[in-house]
Structures are given as structure tokens and as C-alpha cells.
Amino acid sequence: MDIRVQDAPFDLGAEANAFAAKQSGMGALVTFTGIVRDLNDGGLDAMKIEHYPGMTEKAIEKIAAEALSRWNLGDILVIHRYGRLQPDEVIMMVATSAPHRADAFQGAEFLMDFLKSRAPFWKKEVGGDSVDWVAARDEDEDALSRW
């Protein structure tokens, strides 16, 4: 299990290839990448992401350990950025490996749902003259009910 919370950009291809190279005996590898999306009106200048070092990593490790206990996963990679990110920048990546695809997909979906709603990150949208905290969305909370 590799959990990283960092401000630096990362290379998706290099990370996926490095993760895949370590997955001996696995038949499936699933990756998901989150990207900072612009507001509907195109008015997002940046997304500011804050976290508490140490606490955030522990929370993500707990979520990842839960995924490992629920599905037959070989390994997990979670990279999540913080700081000031521009629209279209990569914000996070999840990768799972498993002997079979169903476990790899379900493990990745579980991680994504819980990271979105339970990982201790705080986000602000900066645009023009406004700075707004990003509120929890009902559909993100509803997604947790399936687990």
C-alpha cells in the first residue's frame, strides 16, 4: 500500500507503470484519475486544497486498509495533491490490483467514494473576486450507502 499526499504534480503514466511493474500474479489493474474541473461558467481560477499533515495520511490509510479487508486486492496506490491547483490539473490518482477485475474495480470505486467524502481535505474555489468553500454534495454522500 502506497499513500502519498503531496503538493508536487506527478506523472500519471509513470505512476501507473511503476505500480503495474510491482503486481506479480495480478490479473487486473484499475486506475482512476481526478482532474480539477472548471466551473460551469468557466470562472474558476484555481482550487485551493488544504489538509492536516499526518491526520490526512492516517485517514486514507484507514480507508485503504478497509478496502484490502473487503476485496482480494494485491495492492493499492493513492496519490492526492494539495495546494493551489489550476483547472485541468491532476488532483489525485487511485490504483488497485487484484487477481480478478471485479475486485480491482470495486476496491477502486470504494476508495474513490470514501476519499471524496471522508478524507480530510478542505477545498476552496477561487474565481474572480470570490473564494468559496466547496460544500459536501448529496450525491457523494449517497454513493457511500452502497458500501
Backbone as CSV, one residue per row, in Angstrom:
resi,resn,N_x,N_y,N_z,CA_x,CA_y,CA_z,C_x,C_y,C_z
1,MET,0.857,-1.170,0.000,0.000,0.000,0.000,0.904,1.234,0.000
2,ASP,0.631,2.135,-0.917,1.411,3.363,-1.048,0.440,4.539,-1.020
3,ILE,0.526,5.350,0.039,-0.348,6.509,0.217,0.540,7.747,0.214
4,ARG,0.262,8.683,-0.692,1.050,9.915,-0.762,0.137,11.120,-0.840
5,VAL,0.415,12.095,0.007,-0.262,13.390,-0.028,0.846,14.397,-0.309
6,GLN,0.731,15.095,-1.434,1.849,15.930,-1.880,1.360,17.163,-2.618
7,ASP,2.215,18.182,-2.638,1.871,19.377,-3.409,2.397,19.294,-4.834
8,ALA,3.385,18.482,-5.083,4.018,18.409,-6.409,3.156,17.640,-7.406
9,PRO,3.155,18.082,-8.664,2.489,17.307,-9.714,3.151,15.939,-9.857
10,PHE,2.441,15.009,-10.466,3.008,13.686,-10.713,2.630,13.230,-12.118
11,ASP,3.406,12.305,-12.641,3.220,11.778,-13.988,2.336,10.534,-13.909
12,LEU,1.122,10.635,-14.430,0.169,9.519,-14.366,0.716,8.249,-14.993
13,GLY,1.267,8.386,-16.170,1.787,7.218,-16.877,2.907,6.550,-16.110
14,ALA,3.830,7.344,-15.609,4.953,6.793,-14.848,4.464,6.115,-13.574
15,GLU,3.505,6.727,-12.885,2.970,6.135,-11.655,2.233,4.830,-11.947
16,ALA,1.408,4.817,-12.990,0.677,3.599,-13.350,1.647,2.495,-13.763
17,ASN,2.659,2.840,-14.543,3.643,1.837,-14.967,4.442,1.288,-13.794
18,ALA,4.851,2.145,-12.879,5.607,1.699,-11.705,4.737,0.801,-10.821
19,PHE,3.475,1.172,-10.654,2.545,0.356,-9.869,2.367,-1.003,-10.533
20,ALA,2.133,-1.011,-11.837,1.921,-2.264,-12.577,3.138,-3.178,-12.497
21,ALA,4.320,-2.606,-12.532,5.548,-3.403,-12.515,5.712,-4.199,-11.220
22,LYS,5.045,-3.755,-10.145,5.152,-4.427,-8.851,4.066,-5.482,-8.633
23,GLN,3.172,-5.685,-9.602,1.981,-6.511,-9.382,2.127,-7.922,-9.923
24,SER,3.028,-8.671,-9.407,3.244,-10.055,-9.831,2.024,-10.920,-9.499
25,GLY,1.555,-11.661,-10.465,0.447,-12.582,-10.250,-0.929,-11.957,-10.284
26,MET,-1.018,-10.669,-10.515,-2.314,-9.996,-10.567,-2.853,-10.037,-11.992
27,GLY,-4.148,-10.215,-12.120,-4.773,-10.266,-13.435,-5.478,-8.980,-13.832
28,ALA,-5.569,-8.027,-12.897,-6.295,-6.782,-13.182,-5.631,-5.616,-12.467
29,LEU,-5.624,-4.509,-13.147,-5.139,-3.257,-12.572,-6.112,-2.165,-12.993
30,VAL,-6.662,-1.450,-12.021,-7.613,-0.375,-12.291,-7.009,0.927,-11.795
31,THR,-7.117,1.971,-12.618,-6.674,3.291,-12.191,-7.797,4.294,-12.400
32,PHE,-7.804,5.293,-11.538,-8.722,6.421,-11.668,-7.917,7.682,-11.427
33,THR,-8.196,8.697,-12.214,-7.526,9.980,-12.062,-8.566,11.074,-11.921
34,GLY,-8.424,11.890,-10.892,-9.291,13.047,-10.701,-8.600,14.291,-11.221
35,ILE,-9.362,15.145,-11.877,-8.842,16.355,-12.504,-9.647,17.552,-11.996
36,VAL,-8.985,18.666,-11.749,-9.684,19.882,-11.330,-10.537,20.344,-12.509
37,ARG,-11.842,20.383,-12.299,-12.726,20.823,-13.382,-13.102,22.284,-13.149
38,ASP,-13.276,22.965,-14.244,-13.659,24.373,-14.194,-15.123,24.474,-13.781
39,LEU,-15.519,25.635,-13.321,-16.918,25.880,-13.001,-17.725,25.935,-14.289
40,ASN,-19.034,25.784,-14.179,-19.897,25.788,-15.364,-19.743,27.049,-16.201
41,ASP,-19.475,28.163,-15.540,-19.343,29.421,-16.280,-17.901,29.708,-16.691
42,GLY,-17.013,28.752,-16.432,-15.614,28.944,-16.797,-14.880,29.910,-15.892
43,GLY,-15.427,30.178,-14.720,-14.863,31.208,-13.860,-13.924,30.732,-12.771
44,LEU,-13.442,29.498,-12.852,-12.525,29.018,-11.822,-11.092,29.410,-12.170
45,ASP,-10.467,30.154,-11.282,-9.053,30.490,-11.452,-8.170,29.401,-10.862
46,ALA,-8.593,28.859,-9.707,-7.816,27.823,-9.038,-8.662,27.128,-7.986
47,MET,-8.200,25.950,-7.612,-8.757,25.214,-6.483,-7.653,25.170,-5.430
48,LYS,-7.982,25.604,-4.222,-7.021,25.527,-3.115,-7.432,24.373,-2.212
49,ILE,-6.516,23.457,-1.993,-6.794,22.280,-1.185,-5.914,22.319,0.053
50,GLU,-6.552,22.202,1.197,-5.840,22.211,2.468,-6.022,20.858,3.157
51,HIS,-5.090,20.517,4.033,-5.184,19.287,4.819,-4.309,19.416,6.063
52,TYR,-4.474,18.475,6.988,-3.606,18.402,8.162,-2.621,17.264,7.948
53,PRO,-1.336,17.576,7.746,-0.341,16.509,7.555,-0.378,15.521,8.717
54,GLY,-0.215,14.281,8.397,-0.272,13.224,9.388,-1.683,12.702,9.559
55,MET,-2.613,13.571,9.874,-4.006,13.170,10.041,-4.587,12.685,8.705
56,THR,-4.306,13.398,7.641,-4.854,13.045,6.333,-4.336,11.687,5.881
57,GLU,-3.041,11.466,5.997,-2.460,10.186,5.583,-3.050,9.029,6.398
58,LYS,-3.213,9.231,7.721,-3.794,8.179,8.565,-5.219,7.853,8.139
59,ALA,-6.000,8.873,7.813,-7.380,8.653,7.384,-7.419,7.867,6.070
60,ILE,-6.543,8.217,5.136,-6.510,7.499,3.859,-6.021,6.074,4.063
61,GLU,-5.036,5.886,4.925,-4.553,4.530,5.228,-5.675,3.665,5.803
62,LYS,-6.511,4.246,6.643,-7.638,3.513,7.222,-8.637,3.100,6.135
63,ILE,-8.927,4.003,5.219,-9.835,3.701,4.106,-9.231,2.594,3.233
64,ALA,-7.936,2.689,2.952,-7.264,1.681,2.127,-7.227,0.326,2.828
65,ALA,-6.987,0.309,4.131,-6.989,-0.949,4.880,-8.368,-1.601,4.832
66,GLU,-9.404,-0.791,4.904,-10.772,-1.313,4.784,-10.983,-1.956,3.417
67,ALA,-10.502,-1.311,2.364,-10.624,-1.886,1.012,-9.878,-3.218,0.928
68,LEU,-8.686,-3.275,1.503,-7.912,-4.524,1.492,-8.636,-5.642,2.226
69,SER,-9.366,-5.301,3.281,-10.076,-6.333,4.041,-11.356,-6.789,3.342
70,ARG,-11.928,-5.951,2.486,-13.194,-6.289,1.825,-13.013,-7.049,0.514
71,TRP,-11.946,-6.749,-0.212,-11.743,-7.354,-1.524,-10.379,-8.016,-1.587
72,ASN,-10.249,-8.938,-2.501,-8.994,-9.648,-2.710,-8.084,-8.779,-3.579
73,LEU,-7.491,-7.775,-2.951,-6.631,-6.832,-3.658,-5.175,-7.191,-3.431
74,GLY,-4.377,-7.020,-4.466,-2.945,-7.228,-4.329,-2.252,-6.014,-3.743
75,ASP,-2.680,-4.829,-4.167,-2.010,-3.606,-3.732,-2.907,-2.405,-4.011
76,ILE,-2.556,-1.286,-3.364,-3.289,-0.025,-3.524,-2.283,1.112,-3.617
77,LEU,-2.564,2.047,-4.506,-1.824,3.306,-4.604,-2.833,4.439,-4.536
78,VAL,-2.573,5.403,-3.656,-3.379,6.620,-3.600,-2.408,7.795,-3.571
79,ILE,-2.566,8.701,-4.521,-1.808,9.951,-4.534,-2.841,11.072,-4.552
80,HIS,-2.719,12.001,-3.618,-3.643,13.138,-3.582,-2.827,14.408,-3.386
81,ARG,-3.093,15.389,-4.197,-2.364,16.656,-4.118,-3.077,17.653,-3.220
82,TYR,-2.318,18.626,-2.761,-2.859,19.761,-2.023,-2.155,21.009,-2.525
83,GLY,-2.642,22.157,-2.084,-2.079,23.430,-2.525,-2.984,24.072,-3.556
84,ARG,-2.401,24.945,-4.345,-3.157,25.673,-5.372,-3.040,24.928,-6.701
85,LEU,-4.175,24.491,-7.238,-4.207,23.756,-8.499,-5.076,24.502,-9.501
86,GLN,-4.655,24.493,-10.738,-5.377,25.154,-11.818,-6.385,24.187,-12.449
87,PRO,-7.416,24.716,-13.128,-8.321,23.841,-13.868,-7.523,22.960,-14.836
88,ASP,-7.943,21.723,-14.962,-7.355,20.697,-15.826,-6.090,20.060,-15.246
89,GLU,-5.658,20.467,-14.046,-4.530,19.794,-13.405,-5.016,18.516,-12.727
90,VAL,-4.137,17.536,-12.671,-4.431,16.290,-11.981,-4.415,16.547,-10.476
91,ILE,-5.492,16.128,-9.816,-5.625,16.342,-8.378,-5.330,15.065,-7.586
92,MET,-5.678,13.901,-8.158,-5.479,12.655,-7.424,-5.481,11.450,-8.348
93,MET,-4.987,10.338,-7.790,-4.956,9.078,-8.527,-5.174,7.944,-7.537
94,VAL,-5.972,6.973,-7.956,-6.162,5.732,-7.220,-5.815,4.598,-8.167
95,ALA,-5.084,3.610,-7.663,-4.812,2.400,-8.436,-4.997,1.197,-7.523
96,THR,-5.613,0.162,-8.054,-5.770,-1.097,-7.333,-5.362,-2.240,-8.255
97,SER,-4.849,-3.296,-7.645,-4.581,-4.512,-8.394,-5.265,-5.668,-7.689
98,ALA,-5.625,-6.687,-8.469,-6.296,-7.857,-7.915,-6.127,-9.012,-8.902
99,PRO,-6.301,-10.232,-8.415,-6.246,-11.368,-9.333,-7.338,-11.301,-10.405
100,HIS,-8.490,-10.711,-10.049,-9.623,-10.628,-10.980,-10.180,-9.212,-11.021
101,ARG,-10.758,-8.830,-12.148,-11.168,-7.447,-12.378,-12.252,-6.946,-11.429
102,ALA,-13.200,-7.790,-11.034,-14.297,-7.319,-10.178,-13.749,-6.742,-8.872
103,ASP,-12.808,-7.431,-8.243,-12.228,-6.918,-7.002,-11.461,-5.624,-7.244
104,ALA,-10.719,-5.555,-8.332,-9.949,-4.337,-8.629,-10.882,-3.149,-8.850
105,PHE,-11.959,-3.347,-9.605,-12.911,-2.256,-9.845,-13.636,-1.850,-8.568
106,GLN,-14.141,-2.826,-7.819,-14.891,-2.493,-6.606,-13.993,-1.829,-5.567
107,GLY,-12.782,-2.329,-5.426,-11.854,-1.701,-4.488,-11.570,-0.255,-4.868
108,ALA,-11.365,-0.006,-6.160,-11.088,1.361,-6.620,-12.297,2.263,-6.408
109,GLU,-13.490,1.772,-6.725,-14.701,2.586,-6.529,-14.918,2.911,-5.059
110,PHE,-14.722,1.926,-4.196,-14.834,2.146,-2.759,-13.869,3.246,-2.314
111,LEU,-12.618,3.137,-2.717,-11.614,4.144,-2.357,-12.024,5.526,-2.847
112,MET,-12.464,5.618,-4.098,-12.841,6.920,-4.651,-14.018,7.525,-3.904
113,ASP,-15.028,6.711,-3.605,-16.203,7.221,-2.884,-15.827,7.717,-1.495
114,PHE,-15.011,6.946,-0.776,-14.650,7.345,0.576,-13.642,8.480,0.591
115,LEU,-12.737,8.528,-0.376,-11.804,9.655,-0.454,-12.563,10.954,-0.701
116,LYS,-13.549,10.903,-1.559,-14.323,12.095,-1.905,-15.072,12.656,-0.699
117,SER,-15.575,11.780,0.149,-16.447,12.219,1.236,-15.839,12.176,2.628
118,ARG,-14.815,11.350,2.831,-14.320,11.153,4.189,-12.851,11.526,4.408
119,ALA,-12.080,11.657,3.360,-10.683,12.059,3.552,-10.665,13.528,3.980
120,PRO,-9.864,13.870,4.972,-9.876,15.239,5.499,-9.097,16.226,4.625
121,PHE,-9.753,16.606,3.538,-9.263,17.682,2.673,-10.329,18.767,2.671
122,TRP,-9.884,20.023,2.623,-10.807,21.151,2.531,-10.462,21.909,1.272
123,LYS,-11.495,22.187,0.467,-11.280,22.775,-0.853,-11.975,24.122,-0.962
124,LYS,-11.259,25.047,-1.575,-11.818,26.366,-1.884,-11.738,26.572,-3.387
125,GLU,-12.805,27.112,-3.955,-12.803,27.514,-5.358,-12.507,29.000,-5.411
126,VAL,-11.503,29.365,-6.170,-11.091,30.757,-6.318,-11.423,31.182,-7.738
127,GLY,-12.229,32.245,-7.854,-12.600,32.732,-9.173,-12.959,34.200,-9.124
128,GLY,-12.315,34.983,-9.951,-12.607,36.412,-9.964,-12.354,37.021,-8.603
129,ASP,-13.403,37.611,-8.033,-13.298,38.236,-6.715,-13.831,37.352,-5.595
130,SER,-14.150,36.099,-5.892,-14.757,35.252,-4.866,-13.868,34.068,-4.493
131,VAL,-14.005,33.672,-3.241,-13.371,32.461,-2.730,-14.451,31.721,-1.958
132,ASP,-14.799,30.516,-2.415,-15.893,29.767,-1.807,-15.435,28.377,-1.401
133,TRP,-15.765,27.988,-0.166,-15.504,26.625,0.267,-16.395,25.683,-0.534
134,VAL,-15.868,24.532,-0.903,-16.647,23.530,-1.623,-17.442,22.734,-0.594
135,ALA,-18.750,22.739,-0.748,-19.640,22.034,0.186,-19.768,20.569,-0.212
136,ALA,-20.070,19.736,0.767,-20.351,18.326,0.504,-21.579,18.233,-0.398
137,ARG,-21.551,17.272,-1.297,-22.671,17.084,-2.214,-23.484,15.864,-1.798
138,ASP,-24.798,15.971,-1.902,-25.676,14.865,-1.522,-25.354,13.598,-2.299
139,GLU,-25.065,13.718,-3.584,-24.784,12.523,-4.394,-23.496,11.827,-3.963
140,ASP,-22.529,12.585,-3.442,-21.308,11.959,-2.933,-21.604,11.188,-1.647
141,GLU,-22.428,11.764,-0.792,-22.827,11.066,0.433,-23.664,9.838,0.104
142,ASP,-24.571,9.970,-0.868,-25.410,8.828,-1.270,-24.577,7.679,-1.801
143,ALA,-23.476,7.986,-2.465,-22.616,6.940,-3.030,-22.061,6.037,-1.935
144,LEU,-21.885,6.553,-0.732,-21.345,5.754,0.363,-22.316,4.677,0.827
145,SER,-23.595,4.886,0.592,-24.602,3.948,1.101,-24.499,2.568,0.452
146,ARG,-23.903,2.477,-0.718,-23.813,1.173,-1.370,-22.735,0.291,-0.753
147,TRP,-21.874,0.868,0.083,-20.805,0.092,0.700,-21.176,-0.329,2.095
